[in-house]
Amino acid sequence: MIRRSALPLLATVALLSACATTPAPAPLADTLARDPQFSTFTRLAAQAGLTEELRSAGPLTVFVPSDEAFKAVPAKTMEALAGDRAQLKAVLSHHIVDGRLAAADIKAGAAKSRQGGNLALAKAGDFVTVDEALVLRADIIATNGMAHAVDRVLLPPVKK
């Protein structure tokens, strides 16, 4: 039997242990690295030299493809990107826009990516799309911005 005088102490311990399991806010690079669903993006961003940009003051919004989205990209395309750092950086930068853009703030229209191309944003009810990609998980908060998990890798327009 627990004595009545021990209840406030138990409540405090429970509250503190719940707080300990919540990770402290971190920059986008670190926030995404903590989530195993984004391991491919995190690895490729490091390879492309984007990690420090994702730790910058921002604010930035990243439409981050899940590992499943990267699995859908043809192997030849992934091999070509792995061998061309500039192209890899262009593809990943096409997923990044300046500013903190929460899902609730998204309106139909275009947003300029850091790569220089336009991303078509749309919202219908709770559904948000970016080009042909569907936002699977919105509003992943970081100290320097926001991320949204998407179900596709967005390829920038081919320059002619």
Secondary structure, DSSP 8 states (H G I E B T S, - for coil): ---GGGHHHHHHHHHHHHHHHS-----HHHHHHT-GGGHHHHHHHHHHT-TTGGGSS--EEEEEE-HHHHHTS-HHHHHHHHH-HHHHHHHHHTTEEES---GGG--SEEEEBTTS-EEEEEEETTEEEETTEEEEEEEEEETTEEEEEESS--------
